[in-house]
Amino acid sequence: EVQLVESGGGLVQPGRSLRLSCTASGFTFDDYAMHWVRQAPGKGLEWVAGISWNSGSMGYVDSVKGRFTISRDNAKKSLLLQMSSLRPEDTAFYYCVKDMDAGRWLHLFESWGQGTLVTVSS
Amino acid sequence: MQMTQSPSTLSASLGDRVTITCRASQSISNWLAWYQQKPGKAPKLVFYTAPGSQSAVPSRFSGSGSGTEFTLTISSLQPDDFATYYCQQYKSHPWTFGQGTKVEIK
């Protein structure tokens, strides 16, 4: 069974940094692209960033480019999101998400973690 | 690329056939997925299409469409189906979702 467990969320002041982690199990982690998708409380879904299985490709939504960095450690089966210069509009649940097919950069979101809440407020 | 769903809220009864519409601002062929989300839970992939294939879990979910207009149909609404549904295009960056359709009990 695929399991994705996020950690690292919390309350942070505007302009500060935070790092989210996701630990994966139940599948061959280094075969799959991974993503972060966020959801502001009571709002819709927004893809934030994605990374290919071998870290050869990364992508970001425009609103976080230059501020967020996605990375992965295949040996540790972990996905990371380094967030800097945080803004109140970054407040959201952040979900760690597994792509559908091994070896493909599909952006089809098959499995989701339970999410970790990031609150940006002074 | 914008994805627009209608209606925003849909009231229905157990056993009803319900249809949700999703429109893309430009053609996405049929690179489209649908997710179900219940309050306090993560989204769950329930249907997707791609050129030459499609998949639905469970089978009472079906989808149709190509280009810019798509539908998700639930053939006979079950208690587990009351939730919010989101469409998502996976044709091109940025990978965007619709704003959601809440299916509630009439």
Interface residues (C-beta under 8 A of the other chain):
Chain A: G44 L45 E46 W47 G50 G59 V61 D62 Y95 M100 L106 H107 L108 F109 E110 W112 G113 Q114 G115
Chain B: A33 Y35 K41 A42 P43 K44 L45 Y48 A50 Y86 Q88 Y90 H93 P94 W95 T96 F97 G98 Q99 G100
